[in-house]
Amino acid sequence: RIFDERKLKFTVGEGLLKDIPEGIEYGVTRMTKGEKSQLKLKSKAIDGLEKFNIPKNAHVEYIVTLHDFEKGVDKWSIADAEKIQESEKLKKRAAELIKDGHYRIACKKYKAIIEYLKTDNYDSEKDKNKVRELKLATHSNMALCCLKLGEYAQCIRACDSALELDSKNEKCFFRRGQSYLAMLDYNEAIKDFQQVLKLNPSNTAATQHIQTCREQIKAYQHQEKQLYAKIFSKMATNNEKTGDQATNGDTKQNKDETATSN
């Protein structure tokens, strides 16, 4: 069935805002002006088609015509000063996306900033400080997006990168602690929430999370204790049965030997 017939304009990286799956975005970036292509999608490539009630396991076929396009900034050819400017634009756009709850698209913007700022060939202290601020905000906000998306391992990595730039970043300790808590790594979570309290003793949420972690650890230890008690009890019962069977066997053997002697 035909489920999508549109002529539209979109920004690469923001196709999901217009219900365009990532597979189409990827394909379009490899097309030339006026080209018509048949694009076949499946699996994660069809993410973004929820509006059209397309099942996750569906195989989808698109006929796409690229009427025109505007080339974006080439990060490899622009000067370092321009990279800072482009990064600031991306940061502003990402903040708007976060405000509207578009965390996955915002993540793409932050990844683009990281690519722009990979080089550290900045002469002035002003530029160096600006780049550091941009990197810190990027990693911190990416951690927020990953946390919202339930991508806890990625959130932890983003927090690690931010904390390398600012070892007293309360938000990143808190977000990393939340990720560890979600991954049931209670001991690591407690460490991060304790760091939060060192930086801000009035952070009641961190105190509550520590209490939650300790309760979970206690509950786990109680369950583990009960489990081992059952295992040892079963082992003891089996040993008793084995002992009884051995005794009965010896008695029977003795009776047989006595009968033979007689």
C-alpha positions as CSV (number, residue, x, y, z in Angstrom):
1,R,0.0,0.0,0.0
2,I,1.1,3.6,-0.6
3,F,1.3,5.4,2.8
4,D,3.4,8.4,2.1
5,E,3.2,10.8,-0.9
6,R,4.7,14.2,-0.2
7,K,6.9,16.9,-1.7
8,L,8.8,18.6,1.1
9,K,11.9,20.4,2.2
10,F,13.9,19.3,5.3
11,T,17.2,19.8,7.0
12,V,19.5,16.7,7.0
13,G,19.7,15.4,10.5
14,E,16.2,16.7,11.4
15,G,14.1,14.5,9.1
16,L,12.4,12.8,12.0
17,L,10.6,16.2,12.7
18,K,8.8,15.6,9.4
19,D,8.4,11.8,9.8
20,I,11.2,11.0,7.4
21,P,13.1,7.8,8.4
22,E,16.9,8.0,8.9
23,G,17.4,5.6,6.0
24,I,15.9,8.1,3.6
25,E,18.1,10.9,5.0
26,Y,21.1,8.7,4.5
27,G,20.1,7.9,1.0
28,V,19.3,11.5,0.0
29,T,22.8,12.7,1.0
30,R,24.2,10.4,-1.6
31,M,22.0,11.6,-4.4
32,T,22.6,14.3,-7.0
33,K,20.3,17.1,-8.1
34,G,17.4,15.7,-10.2
35,E,18.2,12.1,-9.4
36,K,15.4,9.6,-8.8
37,S,16.2,6.6,-6.7
38,Q,14.5,3.5,-5.3
39,L,15.3,3.1,-1.6
40,K,14.5,-0.1,0.3
41,L,14.4,0.1,4.1
42,K,14.1,-2.3,6.9
43,S,15.0,-2.7,10.6
44,K,16.2,0.6,12.3
45,A,16.3,2.3,8.9
46,I,12.5,2.7,9.1
47,D,12.5,4.5,12.5
48,G,10.3,7.6,12.2
49,L,7.3,6.0,10.4
50,E,5.2,5.4,13.6
51,K,2.8,8.1,12.3
52,F,1.9,5.8,9.4
53,N,1.4,2.7,11.5
54,I,4.2,0.8,9.9
55,P,5.3,-2.3,11.9
56,K,8.9,-2.4,13.2
57,N,9.7,-5.5,11.2
58,A,8.3,-4.2,7.9
59,H,10.2,-3.9,4.6
60,V,9.5,-0.5,3.1
61,E,10.2,0.9,-0.4
62,Y,10.5,4.6,-1.3
63,I,10.8,6.2,-4.7
64,V,12.6,9.5,-4.0
65,T,13.4,12.4,-6.3
66,L,15.9,15.0,-5.2
67,H,14.7,18.2,-6.8
68,D,17.2,20.5,-5.3
69,F,19.5,20.9,-2.3
70,E,21.7,23.5,-0.5
71,K,25.1,22.3,0.5
72,G,25.9,22.6,4.2
73,V,29.1,23.8,5.7
74,D,32.2,21.7,5.0
75,K,33.8,21.2,8.4
76,W,37.1,20.2,6.8
77,S,37.6,23.4,4.8
78,I,36.5,26.1,7.2
79,A,38.9,28.0,9.6
80,D,39.0,27.3,13.3
81,A,37.2,30.6,14.1
82,E,34.3,29.5,11.8
83,K,34.1,26.1,13.5
84,I,33.5,27.9,16.8
85,Q,30.7,30.0,15.2
86,E,29.1,26.9,13.6
87,S,29.3,25.1,16.9
88,E,27.5,27.9,18.7
89,K,24.7,27.8,16.1
90,L,24.4,24.0,16.6
91,K,24.4,24.4,20.3
92,K,21.5,27.0,20.1
93,R,19.5,24.7,17.8
94,A,20.1,21.7,20.0
95,A,18.8,23.7,23.0
96,E,15.6,24.4,21.1
97,L,15.2,20.7,20.2
98,I,15.7,19.7,23.8
99,K,13.1,22.2,24.9
100,D,10.6,20.5,22.5
101,G,11.6,17.0,23.6
102,H,13.5,16.0,20.5
103,Y,16.4,14.4,22.3
104,R,17.7,12.1,19.6
105,I,17.9,14.9,17.0
106,A,19.6,17.1,19.6
107,C,22.2,14.4,20.1
108,K,23.1,14.6,16.4
109,K,23.8,18.3,16.8
110,Y,26.0,17.7,19.8
111,K,27.9,15.0,17.9
112,A,28.4,17.5,15.1
113,I,29.9,20.0,17.6
114,I,32.3,17.4,18.8
115,E,33.5,16.8,15.3
116,Y,33.9,20.5,14.7
117,L,36.0,21.0,17.8
118,K,38.2,17.9,17.5
119,T,41.3,20.0,16.7
120,D,42.8,22.1,19.5
121,N,44.9,24.5,17.2
122,Y,43.6,27.7,18.8
123,D,46.1,30.5,19.4
124,S,44.3,32.9,21.7
125,E,43.3,32.1,25.3
126,K,39.9,33.5,24.5
127,D,39.3,30.9,21.8
128,K,40.7,28.1,23.9
129,N,38.4,29.0,26.8
130,K,35.4,29.3,24.4
131,V,36.1,25.9,23.0
132,R,36.4,24.4,26.4
133,E,33.0,25.9,27.4
134,L,31.4,24.6,24.2
135,K,32.9,21.1,24.8
136,L,31.7,21.0,28.4
137,A,28.2,22.1,27.5
138,T,28.1,19.7,24.6
139,H,29.0,16.6,26.7
140,S,26.8,17.6,29.6
141,N,23.8,18.2,27.4
142,M,24.4,15.1,25.4
143,A,24.4,13.2,28.7
144,L,21.0,14.7,29.5
145,C,19.7,13.6,26.1
146,C,21.0,10.0,26.5
147,L,19.5,9.8,30.0
148,K,16.1,10.9,28.6
149,L,16.4,8.3,25.8
150,G,17.4,5.5,28.3
151,E,20.8,5.1,26.7
152,Y,22.6,4.9,30.0
153,A,26.0,3.6,28.9
154,Q,26.3,6.5,26.4
155,C,25.2,8.9,29.2
156,I,28.0,7.7,31.4
157,R,30.5,8.2,28.6
158,A,29.3,11.7,28.0
159,C,29.5,12.5,31.7
160,D,33.0,11.1,31.8
161,S,34.1,13.5,29.0
162,A,32.5,16.4,30.7
163,L,34.1,15.6,34.1
164,E,37.5,15.5,32.4
165,L,36.9,19.2,31.6
166,D,35.2,20.1,34.9
167,S,35.9,17.8,37.8
168,K,33.3,19.6,40.0
169,N,30.4,19.4,37.6
170,E,27.4,18.7,39.9
171,K,25.0,17.9,37.0
172,C,27.2,15.4,35.4
173,F,27.9,13.5,38.7
174,F,24.1,13.5,39.2
175,R,23.3,12.3,35.7
176,R,26.0,9.6,35.8
177,G,24.6,8.5,39.2
178,Q,21.2,8.2,37.7
179,S,22.5,6.1,34.9
180,Y,24.3,3.8,37.2
181,L,21.1,3.5,39.3
182,A,19.1,2.6,36.2
183,M,21.7,0.0,35.3
184,L,21.4,-1.4,38.9
185,D,25.0,-0.6,39.7
186,Y,24.2,0.8,43.1
187,N,27.7,1.1,44.5
188,E,28.9,3.3,41.6
189,A,25.7,5.3,41.8
190,I,26.2,6.0,45.5
191,K,29.7,7.2,44.8
192,D,28.4,9.7,42.3
193,F,25.6,10.9,44.5
194,Q,28.0,11.4,47.4
195,Q,30.1,13.5,45.1
196,V,27.0,15.6,44.3
197,L,26.5,16.1,48.1
198,K,30.1,17.2,48.5
199,L,29.5,19.9,45.9
200,N,26.0,20.7,47.1
201,P,25.0,19.4,50.5
202,S,21.4,20.7,50.0
203,N,20.7,18.5,47.0
204,T,17.9,16.4,48.5
205,A,17.4,14.3,45.3
206,A,21.0,13.0,45.7
207,T,20.3,12.1,49.3
208,Q,17.1,10.3,48.3
209,H,18.8,8.4,45.6
210,I,21.5,7.2,48.0
211,Q,18.8,5.9,50.3
212,T,17.2,4.1,47.4
213,C,20.5,2.5,46.4
214,R,21.2,1.3,50.0
215,E,17.6,-0.1,50.2
216,Q,18.1,-1.9,47.0
217,I,21.5,-3.3,48.1
218,K,20.0,-4.5,51.3
219,A,17.1,-6.1,49.5
220,Y,19.5,-7.8,47.1
221,Q,21.6,-9.1,50.0
222,H,18.5,-10.5,51.7
223,Q,17.4,-12.3,48.6
224,E,20.8,-13.7,48.0
225,K,20.9,-14.9,51.7
226,Q,17.6,-16.6,51.2
227,L,18.7,-18.2,47.9
228,Y,21.9,-19.6,49.5
229,A,19.9,-20.9,52.5
230,K,17.6,-22.8,50.1
231,I,20.6,-24.2,48.2
232,F,22.4,-25.4,51.4
233,S,19.2,-26.8,52.8
234,K,18.6,-28.8,49.6
235,M,22.2,-30.0,49.6
236,A,21.9,-31.1,53.2
237,T,18.7,-33.0,52.4
238,N,20.3,-34.7,49.4
239,N,23.3,-35.7,51.6
240,E,21.0,-37.3,54.2
241,K,19.2,-39.3,51.5
242,T,22.5,-40.5,50.1
243,G,23.6,-41.5,53.6
244,D,20.4,-43.5,54.2
245,Q,20.7,-45.3,50.9
246,A,24.3,-46.3,51.6
247,T,23.3,-47.6,55.1
248,N,20.4,-49.6,53.6
249,G,22.8,-51.1,51.0
250,D,25.3,-52.1,53.6
251,T,22.6,-53.8,55.8
252,K,21.3,-55.8,52.8
253,Q,24.8,-56.9,51.9
254,N,25.5,-58.1,55.4
255,K,22.2,-60.1,55.4
256,D,23.2,-61.7,52.1
257,E,26.6,-62.6,53.4
258,T,25.1,-64.2,56.6
259,A,22.7,-66.2,54.5
260,T,25.5,-67.5,52.3
261,S,27.6,-68.5,55.4
262,N,24.7,-70.5,56.8
